[in-house]
Amino acid sequence: MGNPVVHLFCDANLLFQCKALEELDWSGWDSFDVRLIVSKPVLREVDHRKNQGNSRVARRARRANAMFRKMRPTGERVVRDEKPRVTLHVEPEHQHSTDLAETLNFEERDDQLVGTLHRFVKENPDADARLLTHDTTPLYTAESVGLKAVAIPDEWLLDPERDEQAKKVDALQREVAQLRRAEPSFDIGFLDTTGRDAETFEIDVGVYDPLTAEEVAELMGRLRALYPMKTHFGPPRGGGDALDMQWSGSPGLGGLLAGRVYDEPSESKVAKYRDVAYPGWLSECEQMLLLLHHLLQQREPNNRFCFSVLNDGTRPAAAALVTIEARGNFRTMTARASNNPEPIRLPAAPAPPRGKWRNPFDFAHDLRTMADHASLFPQKSLVDALRPLPAHDPNRFYPKSDGLLTPANSFSLECEQWRHADGRKDFYGEVSVPPGSADVEGALRLRIQAENLSEPAVRTVPVRIRARNIGSHASAVRLLELVGEPAGN
């Protein structure tokens, strides 16, 4: 005994919006022999749609129309032989039911299809007949008049068709992609403090606390006590040198010539030391102490990073500009040449003016003095004046502006012509956090711009900085101990 037959009156969307009938998954109908019935409303929809341009629905309608023509004169076609057996039937002879004239609007194609199924069921009460559609309205309409209805599974549908606007966008995107193939292209890597490839930048940084006003005042008191301002500018007190103020030897010309005279420094030199040099030195030291936490902060290790970039495109980058930005509560700058900068030192105390011992009859003294003054104005040699400046290298990166070694929100370098396939360029930088900072989260961002690059190349790396607070007072005390006596004292 064969499987029971199910009559599926299909909607036009089975032909327009679904994959080919042979490609559909009919496994849910294994216990039936499936008769797909194309009724007159669907045939009319096919005829209507086949002449509407070149949309997918129109193309599918023309394909269905051609298939129906080949099925003449029997109007039957085997879609699948077994498990389940599926056959397609063109049956325009079925009419819609006049009993539903007041319930349905037979000017609507969907209502015509429902009315046709209703009359078939009425004339074939023992037949298992159902509506097969993907549209919601005919499903509800069929069930409202007592008919069985089956929804077409979403898996049977084709992918949504791209409209004309989407096709234009696709064409433009292909054009843009083609243009970009003729542009520079950049592979941007990121290296952490260890020089390894990384996706994030995570470091521990000591954050120096500024000295308090009381600490600065106490330290300046120590400094004045260690290096007081000199007030005596006469000849040395005590000792054998005092005898030099006497004429030595026997009276007469020979004894006079053997004596020495002490010339005290001029009042202008004393005033300059007392009123300008020494107070200025104290002020400079005080300013350094006030900014000491910044100076210490800049020397914190383990805050170096690197963006490593390769121009692997087909063109050099013209007028390239590389910018590295700090996004968050921290700053960045280009990496120093050495990660072990010079130690911080307070300026040496100014040397007080000193007088000189001289022989009053040493006529060569004036000549030596004149020679000393002349040496203050060395003449630049003609060879040095004519030496050419270093040549500008168009393939080298130069700072966009001064201040690359000052922590800021960003810094930039520029290159006239960044060659392609010329190896990786490494852009080293450092990060710095403001005094008193807690843990910081943000990002480092590298942006590459060029005249022949339609869109900037960008790489963003998340940053996490764990801060540990450090006092600055102990470092300040060590600075005082290292000032040293003024030169020549």
C-alpha positions in Angstrom: 0.0 0.0 0.0 1.5 3.4 -1.0 1.9 6.5 1.0 -1.1 8.9 1.4 -1.2 11.7 -1.0 -1.1 15.3 0.1 -2.1 18.1 -2.2 -0.1 21.2 -1.6 -1.6 24.3 -3.4 1.6 26.3 -3.6 1.9 30.1 -3.5 4.0 31.9 -6.1 6.7 32.6 -3.5 7.6 28.9 -3.7 8.7 29.6 -7.3 10.0 33.1 -6.8 11.8 33.1 -3.4 12.9 29.6 -2.8 15.7 27.4 -4.1 15.0 25.0 -7.0 12.4 22.4 -6.1 14.9 19.6 -6.5 17.2 21.3 -3.9 14.6 21.6 -1.2 14.7 19.5 1.9 11.5 17.4 1.6 12.4 15.0 4.5 9.5 16.3 6.6 7.2 14.8 4.1 8.6 11.3 4.0 5.3 9.7 4.9 3.5 11.3 1.9 3.4 11.4 -1.8 3.5 15.1 -2.4 1.5 16.7 -5.3 2.5 20.3 -5.7 -0.4 22.1 -7.5 0.1 25.3 -9.5 -3.4 26.8 -9.7 -4.7 29.6 -12.0 -3.9 32.4 -9.5 -0.3 31.4 -9.4 -0.1 31.0 -13.2 -1.4 34.6 -13.5 1.1 35.8 -11.0 3.9 34.2 -13.0 2.6 35.8 -16.3 2.4 39.2 -14.5 5.9 39.0 -13.1 7.8 37.6 -16.0 7.8 41.0 -17.9 8.9 43.2 -15.0 12.5 44.0 -15.8 15.5 42.0 -14.7 14.9 41.6 -11.0 15.3 38.2 -9.4 11.5 37.7 -9.2 11.2 38.5 -12.9 14.0 36.1 -13.8 12.5 33.4 -11.6 9.1 34.0 -13.2 10.5 33.6 -16.7 12.2 30.4 -15.6 9.0 29.0 -14.2 7.0 30.0 -17.3 9.5 28.2 -19.5 9.3 25.1 -17.2 5.5 25.1 -17.4 5.6 25.3 -21.2 7.9 22.2 -21.3 5.4 20.3 -19.1 2.7 20.5 -21.7 0.5 18.7 -22.6 0.4 16.6 -19.4 1.2 19.5 -17.1 3.1 17.1 -14.8 6.7 16.8 -13.8 8.5 14.6 -11.4 10.6 16.6 -8.9 11.7 13.7 -6.7 11.2 9.9 -7.2 11.0 8.7 -3.6 11.4 9.4 0.1 9.2 11.3 -0.5 7.9 11.2 -4.1 7.3 14.8 -5.2 5.5 15.7 -8.4 4.6 19.1 -9.8 1.2 19.7 -11.5 -0.1 22.7 -13.4 -3.9 22.6 -12.9 -5.6 25.8 -14.1 -9.0 24.1 -14.2 -9.7 24.7 -10.5 -11.9 27.7 -9.8 -12.2 29.7 -6.6 -15.2 29.1 -4.4 -18.2 31.5 -4.8 -19.3 30.5 -1.3 -16.7 32.9 0.1 -17.5 35.9 -2.1 -18.6 37.9 0.9 -15.6 36.8 3.0 -12.7 37.1 0.5 -11.7 39.8 -1.9 -11.3 37.9 -5.2 -9.5 40.8 -6.8 -6.6 39.9 -4.5 -4.3 37.1 -5.8 -3.9 35.6 -2.3 -7.6 35.5 -1.7 -8.1 33.9 -5.1 -5.6 31.1 -4.1 -7.4 30.5 -0.8 -10.7 30.4 -2.6 -9.4 27.9 -5.1 -8.2 25.6 -2.3 -11.5 26.0 -0.6 -13.5 24.8 -3.6 -11.0 21.9 -4.2 -11.6 20.7 -0.6 -15.3 21.1 -1.0 -15.3 19.0 -4.2 -12.8 16.5 -2.8 -13.8 16.0 0.8 -11.6 12.9 1.3 -8.4 14.6 -0.1 -5.7 16.0 2.2 -5.3 19.4 0.7 -3.3 22.3 2.2 -2.0 25.7 1.3 1.8 26.1 1.1 3.0 29.6 1.4 5.6 31.8 3.1 3.4 34.8 3.5 1.6 35.4 6.8 -1.7 36.9 5.4 -2.8 33.8 3.3 -1.8 31.5 6.2 -4.2 33.3 8.5 -6.9 33.7 5.8 -6.8 30.0 5.0 -7.1 28.9 8.6 -10.0 31.4 9.2 -12.1 29.6 6.6 -11.3 26.1 8.0 -8.5 25.2 5.6 -5.1 23.6 6.5 -2.1 25.7 5.8 1.6 25.0 5.9 4.4 27.6 6.2 7.3 27.3 3.9 10.5 26.8 6.0 12.9 29.7 6.1 15.6 27.2 5.1 14.0 26.9 1.7 14.4 30.6 0.9 17.2 32.1 -1.2 19.4 34.7 0.4 17.8 38.1 0.2 18.3 39.8 -3.1 20.4 43.0 -3.2 18.5 45.9 -4.6 19.9 48.3 -7.2 21.2 50.7 -4.5 23.1 47.8 -2.8 24.5 46.8 -6.2 25.7 50.3 -6.8 27.3 50.3 -3.4 29.0 47.0 -4.2 30.3 48.4 -7.5 31.7 51.5 -5.7 33.3 49.3 -3.1 35.0 47.2 -5.8 36.2 50.5 -7.4 37.5 51.7 -4.1 39.3 48.4 -3.5 40.9 48.6 -6.9 42.1 52.1 -6.2 43.4 51.1 -2.8 45.5 48.4 -4.4 47.4 51.2 -6.1 48.0 52.9 -2.8 50.4 52.4 0.1 49.3 49.7 2.5 50.5 49.3 6.0 51.0 46.4 8.3 51.2 47.8 11.8 52.7 45.8 14.7 53.1 46.7 18.3 55.9 45.8 20.7 55.8 46.1 24.4 58.7 47.0 26.8 60.2 43.5 26.2 60.2 43.9 22.5 57.6 41.2 22.0 54.5 41.4 19.9 51.5 42.5 22.0 47.9 43.4 21.7 47.9 45.5 24.9 50.4 47.6 26.8 50.5 46.9 30.5 53.1 48.3 32.8 53.8 49.2 36.4 55.0 52.8 36.9 56.2 54.6 39.9 54.3 57.9 40.4 56.3 60.5 42.3 54.6 62.8 44.8 55.5 66.5 44.6 57.4 68.0 47.5 55.2 69.9 49.9 55.8 73.6 50.5 57.1 72.8 53.9 59.6 70.3 52.5 60.8 72.7 49.9 61.3 75.4 52.5 63.3 73.0 54.8 65.4 71.8 51.9 66.2 75.4 50.8 67.3 76.1 54.4 69.7 73.2 54.2 71.0 74.4 50.9 71.8 77.9 52.3 73.5 76.4 55.3 75.6 74.1 53.1 76.6 76.7 50.6 76.2 80.2 52.2 76.7 83.4 50.2 80.3 84.7 50.5 80.7 88.1 52.0 84.5 88.6 52.3 86.2 89.5 49.0 89.6 90.8 50.3 92.9 89.0 50.4 92.9 85.6 52.3 92.8 86.0 56.0 95.9 84.7 57.9 98.7 82.6 56.7 101.9 83.4 54.9 100.2 85.1 52.0 99.6 88.1 54.2 103.3 88.8 54.1 103.0 89.3 50.3 101.4 92.6 51.1 104.8 93.8 52.3 107.7 94.6 50.1 110.2 91.9 50.3 114.0 92.3 50.2 116.1 95.4 50.9 114.8 98.8 50.2 115.5 100.2 46.8 114.3 99.4 43.3 115.1 95.7 43.6 113.0 95.3 46.7 110.1 97.2 45.2 110.1 95.1 42.2 110.0 91.9 44.3 106.8 92.9 46.2 103.2 91.9 45.3 99.9 93.8 45.4 96.4 92.3 45.9 93.7 93.7 43.7 90.2 93.2 45.1 87.3 92.3 42.7 85.4 95.2 41.4 82.3 96.4 43.1 80.3 95.5 39.9 81.4 91.9 40.1 80.6 91.7 43.8 77.2 93.2 43.2 76.5 90.8 40.3 77.4 87.9 42.6 75.5 89.2 45.6 72.4 90.5 43.9 72.1 88.3 40.8 74.1 85.1 40.7 73.6 83.8 44.2 69.8 84.7 44.5 69.3 83.4 40.9 71.0 80.1 41.8 68.8 79.8 44.9 65.7 80.5 42.7 66.8 77.9 40.1 67.4 75.3 42.8 64.0 76.0 44.3 62.3 75.7 40.9 64.0 72.3 40.4 62.8 71.1 43.8 59.3 72.2 43.0 59.5 70.2 39.7 61.5 67.4 41.0 58.6 64.9 40.8 58.3 65.6 37.1 62.0 65.1 36.5 62.0 61.8 38.5 58.9 60.7 36.6 60.5 61.1 33.2 63.3 58.8 34.3 61.0 55.9 35.3 62.0 52.7 33.5 59.9 50.1 31.7 57.6 52.6 29.9 59.0 52.2 26.4 56.9 50.9 23.5 57.3 50.5 19.7 54.9 50.6 16.7 56.6 48.6 14.0 55.2 49.4 10.5 55.8 48.0 7.1 54.6 49.7 3.9 53.6 46.5 2.0 51.6 48.3 -0.6 52.5 48.8 -4.3 53.4 52.5 -3.9 55.5 54.8 -1.7 53.6 56.9 0.7 54.0 60.6 -0.4 54.3 63.2 2.3 53.7 60.6 5.0 52.8 61.8 8.5 52.9 59.4 11.5 51.2 60.5 14.7 51.2 58.7 18.0 48.5 59.8 20.4 47.9 59.1 24.1 44.2 58.7 24.9 43.6 58.7 28.6 45.1 60.3 31.7 48.7 59.9 30.5 51.1 61.4 28.1 53.6 60.2 25.5 56.8 61.3 23.8 59.4 59.9 21.5 61.7 57.5 23.2 65.1 58.8 24.4 68.2 57.5 22.7 69.2 55.9 26.0 66.9 54.4 28.6 69.5 55.5 31.2 69.3 59.3 31.1 71.8 61.5 32.8 71.3 61.8 36.6 69.4 64.8 37.9 71.7 67.5 39.5 71.1 70.8 41.1 73.2 73.6 39.6 76.5 74.2 41.2 76.7 77.2 43.5 78.1 80.3 41.8 81.7 81.1 42.4 82.2 84.4 44.3 84.4 87.0 42.6 88.1 86.8 43.6 90.9 89.3 43.6 94.4 88.7 42.2 97.9 89.1 43.4 100.1 90.9 41.0 103.5 92.5 40.7 102.8 96.2 40.1 105.7 96.4 37.6 104.6 93.3 35.6 104.1 95.1 32.3 103.3 91.9 30.5 100.1 91.6 32.6 98.1 94.0 30.5 99.2 92.2 27.4 98.0 88.9 28.8 94.7 90.5 29.8 94.2 91.8 26.3 94.9 88.3 24.9 92.4 86.8 27.4 89.7 89.2 26.2 90.5 88.5 22.6 90.0 84.8 23.2 86.4 85.4 24.2 85.7 86.2 20.5 87.1 83.3 18.5 86.8 83.7 14.8 85.0 81.0 12.8 87.3 79.6 10.2 86.4 80.0 6.5 86.4 76.2 6.1 83.7 75.9 8.8 81.6 78.7 7.3 81.6 77.0 3.9 80.9 73.5 5.1 77.5 72.4 3.7 74.6 71.5 5.9 73.7 67.8 6.1 71.7 66.8 3.0 67.9 66.2 3.5 67.0 62.6 3.0 63.5 62.3 1.4 63.2 58.7 2.7 64.0 59.5 6.3 61.5 60.5 9.1 62.0 63.9 10.7 60.2 65.4 13.7 57.1 67.4 12.7 58.0 70.0 15.4 60.2 70.5 18.4 59.4 69.1 21.8 59.4 65.4 21.0 61.1 64.7 24.3 58.5 66.6 26.3 55.5 64.5 27.4 52.4 65.6 25.5 49.1 64.3 24.1 50.8 63.3 20.8 53.9 63.6 18.7 54.4 63.4 15.0 57.1 62.5 12.5 57.0 63.1 8.7 58.7 61.6 5.7 58.7 63.0 2.2 58.6 59.6 0.5 58.1 56.4 2.5 59.3 53.6 0.3 57.3 50.4 -0.1 58.8 47.0 0.5 61.7 48.7 2.2 61.6 46.9 5.5 59.9 47.8 8.8 60.1 51.2 10.3 60.2 51.2 14.1 58.6 54.2 15.9 59.7 54.1 19.6 57.9 56.1 22.3 57.5 56.3 26.0 54.5 57.0 28.3 54.4 59.3 31.3 51.7 59.7 33.9 50.9 62.9 35.8 52.0 63.1 39.5 49.4 61.8 41.9 47.8 59.5 39.3 46.0 56.4 40.3 45.8 53.4 37.9 45.3 54.5 34.4 43.4 53.0 31.5 43.4 54.4 28.0 44.9 53.7 24.6 47.9 54.4 22.3 46.9 55.2 18.8 49.1 55.3 15.7 47.7 57.1 12.7 49.4 57.2 9.3 48.4 59.8 6.7 49.7 60.5 3.2 48.8 62.4 0.1 48.1 59.2 -1.8 46.3 57.4 1.0 42.5 57.7 0.7 42.0 56.8 4.4 44.4 57.0 7.3 45.9 53.7 8.5 45.2 53.3 12.2 46.3 50.9 15.0 44.9 51.3 18.5 46.4 49.5 21.5 44.7 49.4 24.9 46.9 50.7 27.8 46.7 49.7 31.4 49.1 51.5 33.8 49.4 50.3 37.4 50.6 53.2 39.6 52.7 53.0 42.8 53.3 56.2 44.7 56.8 57.2 45.6 57.9 60.1 47.8 60.4 62.6 46.4 62.0 63.9 49.6 64.8 61.3 49.8 65.8 62.0 46.2 65.9 65.8 47.0 68.2 65.3 50.0 70.6 63.3 47.8 70.6 66.2 45.3 71.7 68.7 48.0 74.6 66.4 48.9 75.7 66.4 45.3 75.7 70.1 44.6 79.4 70.5 45.5 81.4 73.6 46.2 81.5 76.4 43.5 84.3 76.2 41.1 87.5 77.9 42.1 86.5 78.2 45.8 
